[in-house]
Amino acid sequence: MDFTLSAEQRALRDRARAFAREVLAPTVDELDHRQEFPAAELRAAAELGLTGLAVPERHDGRPADALGTALVYEEVARVSAAVCVILSVHNSLVAHIVERYGDEEQRARYLPRLARGEILGSYALTEAESGSDAGAMRTTARRDGDGWVLDGRKRFITTAPYAGLFVVFAVTDPAVRPADGVSAFLVEPGFPGFSLGPESLKMGLLSSKIAELRFDGCRVPAANLLGEAGRGFRMALELLDTGRIGIGAQAVGIAQAALDAALDYSRGREQFGQPIAQFQAIQWRLADMQTQLDAARLLVYRAAALKDAGKPFAREAATAKLFASEAAKFCADGAVQVHGGYGYLKEYPVERYYRDAKACELYEGTSEIQRLVIARHLLRGNRGEIA
């Protein structure tokens, strides 16, 4: 498969790279240490069109294809994985689902604001007892007069304290869930009966905030039902296929940052009278990191290219997400090891890469779930495409 980038894709990648180096790099460590949300940095991203990657131009977006979007996430995550996951959820899950399934009124009402970064999007599927088993969700929605009433809780919701629009999944027909009994709703934080729980403290991605959503008789207008009632579970699974390409790209960015740091440190750090880069043990570790990174990047690009070509890509997205997530952890661990004791200190960024990489194996489907997805495709005879 040819991964020669178009002029538009190269320009988008270069714009994202410049944004990461000029806007994110000066503040990323301080924001991580203070666990502070990157509000100013996201405003800058919006000015560059990076919050409108899934929005058509007629709604003020600057749309990109799947490969171009992956290039953006890779470049951003190379500097700040926390900002990357905020942009990934906003673009690949929220804006994308509104564009794909929203009616014209919903698109006109929300997409321009999402594209301009006036509001951030948040995706609410996971619950305390419904993580990998998304079909076991307990949040319910019942029709009441001219709207819907939501009751329940959602956990681990990215950007929750700062979002202006939530895509919320709830059970509307328990008798046929999950396949035909779950619906999706567009919920604004000002709707009656909606509230936030406390923020959750995390190991990594400290500038990206997560919190619980609480729905206590939350009234949602009928016009905010997204797509058809009862089709929400299928929509969620489809969106996760796209989201997994984004998480794979994020993992590639972390892996690249870890390798860059390990290379730089090994050239400058001297032991036994020479740079540690001269020792075979270090060289072999760097070679293994580069090999993992190359394979991860190609798998992510393949999944994105298949999506852009209109071909099935679910298995390839799961493969890319699985391998790239584990490659990011491998490379981050290797970078810490190359740094030795210094890699365990917060003054070196590899400590942050190590913490951030782990999340890629967990959200939008754990590595175990990816293996199940891949195996089920294989057992159905889908071995994927090479070209």
Buried (B, 14 or more C-beta within 10 A) or exposed (E): EEEEBEEEBEEBBEBBBEBBEEBBBEBBBEBBEEBEBBEEBBEBBBEBBBBBBBBBEEBBBBBBBBBBBBBBBBBBBBBBBBBBBBBBBBBBBBBBBBBBBBEEEBBEBBBBBBBBBEBBBBBBBBBEEBBEEBBEBBBBBEEEEEBBBBBBBBBBBBBBBBBBBBBBBBBBBEEEBBEBBBBBBBBBBEBEBBEBBEBEEBEBBBBBBBBBBBBEEBBBBEEBBBBEBBBBBBBBBBBBBBBBBBBBBBBBBBBBBBBBBBBEBBEEBEEEEEBBBBBEEBEEBBEEBBEBBEBBBBBBBBBBBBBBEEEBBBBBBBBBBBBBBBBBBBBBBBBBBBBEEBBEEEEBBBBBBBBBBBBBBBBBBBBEBBBEBBEEBEEEEBEBBEE
